[in-house]
Amino acid sequence: MTLQKTISPIDGSVYVERMLADADAVEIALNKAVAAQKEWRKTSLAERAAICLKAVEYFLDNADEIGLELTWQMGRPVRYTANEIRKGFQERAKYMISIAEKALSDVEVEGIPGFKRFIRRDPLGVVFVVAPWNYPYLTSVNSVIPAIMSGNAVVLKHAQQTPLCAERYAAAFEYAGLPEGVFQYLHLSHDQVTKVVGDQRIDYVVFTGSVEGGHAVQQAINERFIVGGLELGGKDPAYVRADANLADAVENLVDGSFFNSGQSCCGIERIYVHQDIYEEFVDEFVKLTKTYKLGDPLDQETTLGPMVRTAAADFAKKQIDEAIAQGATALIDTDLFPAHQAGTPYFAPQVLVNVNHSMEIMTEETFAPVVGIMPVKDDNEAIRLMNDSQYGLTASIWTSNIDAALALGEQVETGTFFMNRCDYLDPALAWTGVKNSGRGCTLSTIGYEALTRPKSFHLKINS
């Protein structure tokens, strides 16, 4: 048996210890999931919705306690963590429950005398969800709730940093009366994840994580005739046009860059600003950045907590140092943030100018409170630079001209295109990416398509 330890970034202490599942436990869980799903698929949508809504009720009733657990596990300030449940989690879960009947209804085709024909959406079977630590409830709810609503069983593997999140799901579904085996979690190593992905009892895989992790999951999937949904991060750009509301753009892009210590797959990592307003934008952006308070995330006054681990902070520092050596200028004096200390996960926000695309800071995912800002002379240059990336998760344009935004949006290579907002998932819209940001889709009615398979009914009626 292998012991898994979760080290809190707050103080370096061991916050959670859990034994990884052994081979017998995995075998029992997968067999139980297969058996439970055969019965669960027979339930009505109304019954599934009632249970899922009651599970959401559990999360809302315990949001403060869950938020505190989350702060200890991954470091986000406690002033924000309960809102992951109260806002995004609740919004997405309830929306996906509310549209299930429409999304899962039979597809009618044109009538032919003497025949009844339609397409039914059958559940896949057992869905394996591999969820990350950075937004552990927001990323997992995108698949867990709609998978169960679709009549599937779910096995959830949460990140080593956030094992209690998986256990909270189990407690919520037990409270809601979900039949045993329809939802289960397993604490697993990377090698065990690969084996489960390759197991014949798994019918679909949902993975959120790094490109490297996505390749490993894809290789395991390739041994079988199944597919998986892969969300693999981004290097998301913003373009601020000359006609933008400057104050609004600054306020939202600072938040989009630094919330959750920049540890967001759809956070803002690079900004292009029209040269006519570039200097004013940078000045205001830096001014607002300096108002953040880096420190103990258990303090209600803290607005920027530690990164998830020291190695993540060291990686960000390496990117910054390399950019500066290549000619970039750092505009934030880290002495303004006394908690910023080498050898710890506490990392001050940083704004870089004099940057270009020869620097990794503008091309490789940083996943930290760091952003590079470049001036551009026109829309064409901005679009060229926005598309100069291996990633394509989200992109935002800041302008007062919706027609211009729509025209530019058609040219941006991205899964989600925003005008005058960023770093947000609307559950009514498909959440997807292009290029190395992955493949597949969650949320919206389209998100249900990946969790079901079409089954055609072609019935000849004897006269």
QUILINWO-V669076 format. One record per residue. N is the residue number from 1. RES is the residue in one letter. SS is DSSP state (H for helix, E for strand, C for the rest). Layout:
N/RES/SS
N/RES/SS
This chain:
1/M/C
2/T/C
3/L/E
4/Q/E
5/K/E
6/T/E
7/I/E
8/S/C
9/P/C
10/I/C
11/D/C
12/G/C
13/S/C
14/V/E
15/Y/E
16/V/E
17/E/E
18/R/E
19/M/E
20/L/C
21/A/C
22/D/C
23/A/H
24/D/H
25/A/H
26/V/H
27/E/H
28/I/H
29/A/H
30/L/H
31/N/H
32/K/H
33/A/H
34/V/H
35/A/H
36/A/H
37/Q/H
38/K/H
39/E/H
40/W/H
41/R/C
42/K/C
43/T/C
44/S/C
45/L/H
46/A/H
47/E/H
48/R/H
49/A/H
50/A/H
51/I/H
52/C/H
53/L/H
54/K/H
55/A/H
56/V/H
57/E/H
58/Y/H
59/F/H
60/L/H
61/D/H
62/N/C
63/A/H
64/D/H
65/E/H
66/I/H
67/G/H
68/L/H
69/E/H
70/L/H
71/T/H
72/W/H
73/Q/H
74/M/H
75/G/C
76/R/C
77/P/C
78/V/H
79/R/H
80/Y/H
81/T/H
82/A/H
83/N/H
84/E/H
85/I/H
86/R/H
87/K/H
88/G/H
89/F/H
90/Q/H
91/E/H
92/R/H
93/A/H
94/K/H
95/Y/H
96/M/H
97/I/H
98/S/H
99/I/C
100/A/H
101/E/H
102/K/H
103/A/H
104/L/C
105/S/C
106/D/C
107/V/E
108/E/E
109/V/C
110/E/C
111/G/C
112/I/C
113/P/C
114/G/C
115/F/E
116/K/E
117/R/E
118/F/E
119/I/E
120/R/E
121/R/E
122/D/E
123/P/E
124/L/C
125/G/C
126/V/E
127/V/E
128/F/E
129/V/E
130/V/E
131/A/E
132/P/C
133/W/C
134/N/C
135/Y/C
136/P/H
137/Y/H
138/L/H
139/T/H
140/S/H
141/V/H
142/N/H
143/S/H
144/V/H
145/I/H
146/P/H
147/A/H
148/I/H
149/M/H
150/S/C
151/G/C
152/N/C
153/A/E
154/V/E
155/V/E
156/L/E
157/K/E
158/H/E
159/A/C
160/Q/H
161/Q/H
162/T/H
163/P/H
164/L/H
165/C/H
166/A/H
167/E/H
168/R/H
169/Y/H
170/A/H
171/A/H
172/A/H
173/F/H
174/E/H
175/Y/H
176/A/H
177/G/C
178/L/C
179/P/C
180/E/C
181/G/C
182/V/C
183/F/E
184/Q/E
185/Y/E
186/L/C
187/H/C
188/L/C
189/S/C
190/H/H
191/D/H
192/Q/H
193/V/H
194/T/H
195/K/H
196/V/H
197/V/H
198/G/C
199/D/C
200/Q/C
201/R/C
202/I/C
203/D/C
204/Y/E
205/V/E
206/V/E
207/F/E
208/T/E
209/G/C
210/S/C
211/V/H
212/E/H
213/G/H
214/G/H
215/H/H
216/A/H
217/V/H
218/Q/H
219/Q/H
220/A/H
221/I/H
222/N/H
223/E/C
224/R/C
225/F/C
226/I/C
227/V/C
228/G/E
229/G/E
230/L/E
231/E/E
232/L/C
233/G/C
234/G/C
235/K/C
236/D/E
237/P/E
238/A/E
239/Y/E
240/V/E
241/R/C
242/A/C
243/D/C
244/A/C
245/N/C
246/L/H
247/A/H
248/D/H
249/A/H
250/V/H
251/E/H
252/N/H
253/L/H
254/V/H
255/D/H
256/G/H
257/S/H
258/F/H
259/F/H
260/N/H
261/S/H
262/G/H
263/Q/C
264/S/C
265/C/C
266/C/C
267/G/C
268/I/E
269/E/E
270/R/E
271/I/E
272/Y/E
273/V/E
274/H/E
275/Q/C
276/D/C
277/I/C
278/Y/H
279/E/H
280/E/H
281/F/H
282/V/H
283/D/H
284/E/H
285/F/H
286/V/H
287/K/H
288/L/H
289/T/H
290/K/C
291/T/C
292/Y/C
293/K/C
294/L/E
295/G/C
296/D/C
297/P/C
298/L/C
299/D/C
300/Q/C
301/E/C
302/T/C
303/T/C
304/L/E
305/G/C
306/P/C
307/M/C
308/V/C
309/R/C
310/T/H
311/A/H
312/A/H
313/A/H
314/D/H
315/F/H
316/A/H
317/K/H
318/K/H
319/Q/H
320/I/H
321/D/H
322/E/H
323/A/H
324/I/H
325/A/H
326/Q/C
327/G/C
328/A/C
329/T/E
330/A/E
331/L/C
332/I/C
333/D/C
334/T/H
335/D/H
336/L/H
337/F/C
338/P/C
339/A/C
340/H/C
341/Q/C
342/A/C
343/G/C
344/T/C
345/P/C
346/Y/C
347/F/C
348/A/C
349/P/C
350/Q/E
351/V/E
352/L/E
353/V/E
354/N/C
355/V/C
356/N/C
357/H/C
358/S/C
359/M/C
360/E/H
361/I/H
362/M/H
363/T/C
364/E/C
365/E/C
366/T/C
367/F/C
368/A/C
369/P/C
370/V/E
371/V/E
372/G/E
373/I/E
374/M/E
375/P/E
376/V/E
377/K/C
378/D/C
379/D/H
380/N/H
381/E/H
382/A/H
383/I/H
384/R/H
385/L/H
386/M/H
387/N/H
388/D/C
389/S/C
390/Q/C
391/Y/C
392/G/C
393/L/C
394/T/E
395/A/E
396/S/E
397/I/E
398/W/E
399/T/C
400/S/C
401/N/C
402/I/H
403/D/H
404/A/H
405/A/H
406/L/H
407/A/H
408/L/H
409/G/H
410/E/C
411/Q/C
412/V/C
413/E/C
414/T/C
415/G/C
416/T/E
417/F/E
418/F/E
419/M/E
420/N/C
421/R/C
422/C/C
423/D/C
424/Y/C
425/L/C
426/D/C
427/P/C
428/A/C
429/L/C
430/A/C
431/W/E
432/T/C
433/G/C
434/V/C
435/K/H
436/N/H
437/S/H
438/G/E
439/R/E
440/G/C
441/C/C
442/T/E
443/L/C
444/S/H
445/T/H
446/I/H
447/G/H
448/Y/H
449/E/H
450/A/C
451/L/C
452/T/E
453/R/E
454/P/E
455/K/E
456/S/E
457/F/E
458/H/E
459/L/E
460/K/E
461/I/C
462/N/C
463/S/C
